[in-house]
Amino acid sequence: MKINWGTGIVIAFIVFIGFILFLIITMMTKDTYDFDLVTEEYYKEELAFQEEIDAETNAQLLSENVSINRVDGGLLVVFPKNFEIDKIEGSVFVYRPSNKQLDFEIPLNDLSENKLLLPSNRLVGGRWNISVSWKYKGVNYLYRDKITY
C-alpha cells in the first residue's frame, strides 16, 4: 500500500495529538508532578496585602533593617541593634518554592543579642524565600529576602 502526502499529514497530526494527550494525562495523574499553590487561602491573604505593604514600608524606613547572613551553623537573622530584644514579637517564615514539606516557621521568642540562627540542618541546597514579620512597640514590620543556600 502506497501512502500519499495527504495521508502522511493526517497520520502526523494524529500522532502529534496523541503525544500531547499522553503528556497532559501523565502530568495530571502522576504525584511526582504535583504543583501546589503558594498558599491554600489565597483570597483571604490577598485582603491583608495592604497591611503587608505598610509593614514592608515601615521596615524600609528604619535606619538599620534586618539582615540575613550565611554563617557556619546556617543563616543568621540580625535585627537592628537599637531594638530591645524582649519587646520584639513575631516569626521567621522560611518558604521553599519547590517543596512545601520543607517550609518551616520559627517564633522570635528565642532571640539572643538581636540575633536568630536558622539551623543548617533544616535548610537544603536551593532557593529559599525568607519572610521576617515582627512587631515592635505596636508597629508592624516585614522584611523579605530570597536566598540560594
N, C-alpha and C positions, 0 to 999 in steps of 0.2 A: 504494500500500500504506500502510495506516494502522498506526502503531506505538502500542501502548498503554503505560501506565505500567510495567507489569511488564517488558516487553521493553526499555524505556528504562533501567531499573535494571540489568538484565543487561548491556546494552551498556556502561553507565557502569563497572560492575565490571571488565569485560573490558579496557576502555581503561585504567583505573587500574592493573590488574595488569600489563598490557603496558608501561606507562610505568615502573613500579617495576622490572620485569625489565630494561628498557633501561638504567636508571640503574645497576643492580647490575653488569651486564655491562660497561658503559662504565668504571665505577670500577675494576673488577678487571683490565681488559686494557690500559688506557692507561698508558704510562710516566710521563706528566706527573702522575698521581695516585699516585706511588709513595711510600708511607709506610714509613719504616724504623723498626726497633726502636731504642730508646735505645742498646742495646748488643747485640752479637751473642751474647755468652756471659753471658746474664742470670743463670742459676742459679749459675754459678761465682762471679760477682761478689756475689751475694746471700750466699754463705757468708762473704765477707770484710767484710760490712756492720758487724759489731760492732767491727772494727778501725777502720773509718771513724768510727764514733760516738765511740770513745775518742780518736782523733786530733782530732776537732772539739772535744771537751771540753777536751783539752789546750790547744788554740788559744784557747778562750774563757777559760781560766784565766790566760792571760798578762796582765801589766799593760798591755801595749800590743800589740794584734793587728795583723795585716796590714791595710793599707788600699789601696783601688784608686781612683785619681783620674783624671779625664779632663784631659789636657793637650793642647797643640797637636799634638804628634807622635803621639798615640794614647792609650793607657791606661798609667798609671804604677802599678806594683805596688810598694808601700813596705813593707819588713819592719821589725820592731822595731829601734830603734837599739842596744839592748844586745846584739844578736846579732852574733857575729863572722862576717864575710862568707865566709871560707874554710871555715867549718865547716857551712855550710848546704848540704844536698843535697836535690834534689827536682826538681819541674817544675810548670809552669803549664799547665793544660789548658783551652783555650778552645773551648766547645761551642756550636754554632749549632743550636737545636732544629728549625729548618725546613729545614736543608740540611747533611747530614753532610760534603759535599765542602768546606765552609768550616771545618771543625774543624781545629785545629792544637794542637801541644804544644811548649812551649819549656822546655829544661832550665835549671836555676838556676845554671849554672856561669858565666854572663855577668853576674853582679851587679856593680854599681858603687855604692858608698856605700849598700848595703842597698836598692837600687832596681833595678827591671827595667822596661824600656819595651816594651809590646806595640804594635808599629807600626800606624799607622792605615791603611796600605795593605793590611793583611790583615783589617781589620775593616770590613764593610759595615754600612750602617744597619739597625737592627733589634735584636732581643733576643739577648743572649749570656749563657750560663752560664759563669762562670769558677770554676775549682777550683784552688786553690794547695795542693799537697801537698808538704811538706818535712820533713826530718829534721834535728834539731839536737842534738848531743851524745847521740845514741842515743834521743831521744824523737821520736815521730811527731806531726806537726801537720797539720791540714787546715782550710782556710778556703774557703768557698763564697760566691759572690755572683751576683746576677742583675742585668745591666746592659742598658739600652737605649742603644745607641750612635747 
